[in-house]
């Protein structure tokens, strides 16, 4: 499997190791883009060297994806500098695409449809992001979000895939053994 189909296509299957590798690739790219904003600010004179503040924040604001549906977070957009906004505008969709493509292929390796990503990624993140806006009576929804996230983590990163060919394609581990 070449890099473009591995990171950008939604068909086929990948094993756990390739899923962990994709997560590492996204984290490293996010850290690089997160640190480009202060460096560009230093170069164009909008930020001083004393406030450069290079950090390794590996999420690159993927929570911003869920802030789109949160009207209480919209006011934060005005305080964001343009360079950071442009970098996040390009980076967040790219990282989301890579994550979804690899996660769906990993779900295929488990014999599941790609639609399980809604249950394992979108619903838990939406619930967790909006949990501070819900009254205390909705605490079980918060716990359900954590439970769904944990279930998805175990399914995609810990449990081995189905052995042999399934409806989504050949076993990626069998292909790796044949290539050796």
C-alpha positions as CSV (number, residue, x, y, z in Angstrom):
1,X,0.0,0.0,0.0
2,X,1.5,3.4,-1.0
3,X,1.4,6.5,1.3
4,X,-1.4,8.2,-0.6
5,X,-3.8,5.3,-0.3
6,X,-2.7,4.6,3.2
7,X,-3.3,8.2,4.5
8,X,-6.0,9.5,2.2
9,X,-8.3,6.7,0.8
10,X,-11.1,5.1,2.7
11,X,-11.1,1.6,1.2
12,X,-9.2,-1.4,2.3
13,X,-7.8,-2.5,5.6
14,X,-4.8,-1.6,7.8
15,X,-3.5,-3.3,10.9
16,X,-2.9,-1.8,14.4
17,X,0.7,-0.9,13.7
18,X,-0.3,1.3,10.7
19,X,-3.1,2.9,12.8
20,X,-0.6,3.8,15.5
21,X,1.8,5.1,12.8
22,X,-0.9,7.3,11.3
23,X,-1.6,8.7,14.8
24,X,2.1,9.5,15.2
25,X,2.2,11.1,11.7
26,X,-0.7,13.4,12.5
27,X,0.7,14.3,15.9
28,X,4.1,15.2,14.5
29,X,2.5,17.2,11.6
30,X,0.2,19.0,14.1
31,X,3.2,19.9,16.3
32,X,5.1,21.3,13.3
33,X,2.1,23.4,12.2
34,X,1.4,24.5,15.7
35,X,4.9,25.9,15.9
36,X,4.9,27.6,12.5
37,X,2.6,30.3,13.7
38,X,5.0,31.8,16.3
39,X,7.9,31.5,13.9
40,X,6.0,33.3,11.1
41,X,4.9,35.9,13.7
42,X,8.6,36.4,14.6
43,X,9.5,36.8,10.9
44,X,6.8,39.3,10.0
45,X,7.4,41.3,13.2
46,X,4.1,40.7,14.9
47,X,5.7,38.6,17.7
48,X,8.8,39.2,19.7
49,X,11.5,36.6,20.2
50,X,10.8,36.8,23.9
51,X,7.3,35.6,23.3
52,X,8.2,33.0,20.8
53,X,6.9,30.2,23.0
54,X,7.6,27.1,21.0
55,X,5.5,24.2,22.5
56,X,4.7,20.7,21.4
57,X,0.9,20.6,21.5
58,X,0.1,17.6,19.5
59,X,-3.7,18.1,19.1
60,X,-3.4,21.3,16.9
61,X,-6.7,22.4,18.2
62,X,-8.8,19.5,16.8
63,X,-11.2,20.5,19.5
64,X,-11.9,23.5,17.3
65,X,-13.8,21.2,15.0
66,X,-16.4,20.7,17.7
67,X,-16.3,24.4,18.7
68,X,-17.9,25.1,15.4
69,X,-21.2,23.9,16.8
70,X,-20.7,25.7,20.1
71,X,-21.9,29.3,20.0
72,X,-20.2,30.1,23.3
73,X,-16.8,29.5,21.6
74,X,-17.4,31.7,18.6
75,X,-16.1,34.8,20.4
76,X,-12.7,33.2,20.6
77,X,-12.3,33.4,16.8
78,X,-11.9,37.2,17.0
79,X,-8.9,36.8,19.4
80,X,-7.0,34.4,17.1
81,X,-4.3,35.9,15.0
82,X,-4.6,35.4,11.2
83,X,-1.6,33.2,10.7
84,X,-2.8,30.7,13.3
85,X,-6.3,30.9,11.8
86,X,-5.0,30.1,8.3
87,X,-2.8,27.3,9.5
88,X,-5.7,25.7,11.4
89,X,-7.9,26.3,8.5
90,X,-5.6,24.1,6.3
91,X,-4.3,21.7,9.0
92,X,-7.5,20.7,10.8
93,X,-9.3,19.4,7.7
94,X,-6.1,17.6,6.6
95,X,-5.6,15.9,9.9
96,X,-9.2,15.0,10.2
97,X,-9.2,13.5,6.7
98,X,-6.1,11.4,7.6
99,X,-7.5,10.3,10.9
100,X,-10.9,9.3,9.3
101,X,-9.3,7.5,6.4
102,X,-7.0,5.4,8.6
103,X,-9.6,4.9,11.3
104,X,-12.2,3.7,8.8
105,X,-9.7,1.3,7.2
106,X,-8.9,0.0,10.7
107,X,-12.6,-0.5,11.4
108,X,-12.7,-2.4,8.1
109,X,-9.9,-4.6,9.5
110,X,-12.1,-5.4,12.5
111,X,-14.9,-6.3,10.1
112,X,-17.0,-3.2,10.9
113,X,-18.5,-0.6,8.6
114,X,-16.9,2.8,8.5
115,X,-20.1,4.3,9.9
116,X,-18.9,3.1,13.4
117,X,-16.7,6.2,13.4
118,X,-19.7,8.2,14.2
119,X,-20.2,6.2,17.4
120,X,-16.5,6.1,18.3
121,X,-15.3,9.6,17.3
122,X,-18.0,12.2,16.5
123,X,-20.6,11.4,19.2
124,X,-18.1,11.1,22.1
125,X,-16.3,14.2,21.2
126,X,-19.5,16.2,20.7
127,X,-20.8,15.0,24.1
128,X,-17.6,15.7,25.8
129,X,-17.3,19.2,24.3
130,X,-20.8,20.2,25.2
131,X,-20.9,18.5,28.6
132,X,-20.2,21.7,30.5
133,X,-23.4,23.2,28.9
134,X,-25.7,20.4,30.0
135,X,-27.4,20.4,33.4
136,X,-26.0,17.9,36.0
137,X,-28.9,15.6,35.3
138,X,-27.2,14.8,32.0
139,X,-24.1,13.4,33.7
140,X,-24.8,9.9,32.4
141,X,-24.4,11.3,28.8
142,X,-20.9,12.5,29.8
143,X,-20.1,9.0,31.1
144,X,-21.5,7.5,27.9
145,X,-19.2,9.7,25.9
146,X,-16.2,8.4,27.8
147,X,-17.4,4.8,27.5
148,X,-17.9,5.2,23.7
149,X,-14.5,6.8,23.3
150,X,-12.9,4.0,25.3
151,X,-14.7,1.3,23.3
152,X,-13.5,2.9,20.1
153,X,-10.0,3.2,21.3
154,X,-9.9,-0.5,22.2
155,X,-11.5,-1.5,18.9
156,X,-9.1,0.5,16.7
157,X,-5.8,0.5,18.6
158,X,-5.7,-2.7,20.8
159,X,-7.8,-5.5,19.4
160,X,-6.4,-7.4,16.5
161,X,-8.2,-7.4,13.1
162,X,-10.1,-10.3,11.7
163,X,-7.8,-12.9,10.2
164,X,-8.2,-13.8,6.5
165,X,-10.1,-11.9,3.9
166,X,-13.3,-10.2,5.0
167,X,-15.8,-8.1,3.0
168,X,-13.4,-5.1,3.0
169,X,-10.4,-6.9,1.5
170,X,-7.5,-9.2,2.2
171,X,-5.8,-9.4,5.6
172,X,-3.1,-6.7,5.8
173,X,-0.9,-9.0,8.0
174,X,-1.1,-11.8,5.4
175,X,0.0,-9.2,2.7
176,X,2.9,-8.2,4.9
177,X,4.0,-11.8,5.3
178,X,3.8,-12.4,1.6
179,X,5.9,-9.3,0.9
180,X,8.8,-10.6,3.1
